[in-house]
């Protein structure tokens, strides 16, 4: 039986310009008819890759261009795998890009404020992952600026740090620095300045958001922008002491396992806000994007204003005591 690859090779040999999609489909149908076998499509046949030239510089369709911000590098989005090589975007990438763009919209006014005061801005992205936020922020805001601004990405996974550093070099993004470190150990990294203008963390999992807060407090950050992710620590403590607390009517709020998880996540962010206020920050809580894009939708923005600290510190300690969470006192330290 003559294979599809052999037939296709014969066609290519007689026509060095290759075959068109239409010709290939006719060949495919003929082989199905005569050999009664299932023939792989052109796109999925490993043996036939290269028979038809691939267009890698294709621009995104108009519907997807409308979702990309003006001035955004298409090649960067392809390098980050937000766009495919053909310039298209799947639903997961669309949600991811929308979240990053929304966060950038909140960060940009803060950057303008810092640069107006200091002439440059130092930004740290905690739990950077593949550095979507850092690269897109650099491309849209920092690339065209001629100052000493810099973005630092802190990530514990070595392979992601190496890939991000390589991509930054290839793109000529000289003012991006990637540090391979757990957040809790990054305070003393020699690449970092003593103080930071903006610290951000997009969906840093579990207690990584709390590590980001401690990092920001240690670096005396002027602004802290957090989109918290899952946090199981508070829920675990609530669950552990549930039996001893059943006499309290308030325990009904988290008696059921689903409610324990949801209430634990909510009270965690309440405690984080009080912790920031107890360090002199003005805190605003809002939505990052619509719920249809992400269930982890809370955005905490803190601005240091050296506000009175006593009342939020007192409230935080009262909540910890009331809910039986005193063992987490160090996690939400106010001094």
C-alpha positions, 0 to 999 in steps of 0.5 A: 500500500502506498503511504500518504507520505510517499504520495505527497512526496511524489507530488512535491518532487514534481512540483518544487513549489509544494502543494496547496491545501486544496490539492492536499485535500483532493489527494486525501480524499482519493486515498481514503476512497481507494485504500479505505484508510483514515488519513491524518490531516496535513496539520497533524501529520508529523511526516508531512510537516514542511511540505507546505510552508508555515506562515509564522509572521501572520498578524492576529485576526481583527477580532483578536487585535481588538483585545490587544492594547495599542503599542503591544508587541505581537512578537512578545505575546507569541514568545509568551505563548499568549498568541499562537505562531499564527497570531491566534488566541485561545480562551485560556490565553484570552482570560490570562491577558485580560487579567494582566491588562486589568492589573496593568491599568491599576499599576500605570497611574501609580508608576506615573506618580512615582516617576513624577516624584523620583524620576524612575520606578523600582518594581518587584513582581513576586511569584513571577512565574512566566513573568507575563505581568513583568514583560507586558508592563515593561513592553507597554510602559518602560520600553519607551522610557529612558531612565533608571526604572527597573522591574525585578521578578522573583520566582522559586522555579529555576527553569522559569527564571532561566527562560525569562532571563533569556527572553529578556535578553533576546528582546533587549529588555535590559532593565528586567532582572530575574531572581531565583529565590523563594519570596521568604528568602529574597529580602537579602538578594544583592540585586535588589535595592534597599527600598522598593516603589511598587510590589505586586503579586498576581495570584501568588498561591497560598501563603506566597501573598503573605510573603509578598506583604512581608517583603513589601513591608521590609522594602518600605514599598510605597505601593502594594498591589495584590491579587490573592490566590488560594490560601488554605492556612486559615481554613486549616486552623478553623477546621482544627479548632471547630470542635472546641468552638461549636458552642459559639453561634458564630461557628455556624459561619464555617461549620460546613467544609465548603463554608470553612474553605470560603470563609477561611479565604475571605477572612484571610484577605480581611486580616491582610488588609488590617495588617497593612493598615496597621503598618500605616497604609491606606487600603482599597479593595476592589475587583480585578476582572469580572467573575467570568474570567477568574474566581480569584477576583479580589484586588488589594491596593495599598498606599503608604500614608503613615496613617495611625496604626493602633485601631487596625492592629487592635481589630486584627488581634481581636478577630484572631482571638475571636476566631481561635486563630491566635497561632497565626499571630506571627503570620499577620504581625503588626509590628 
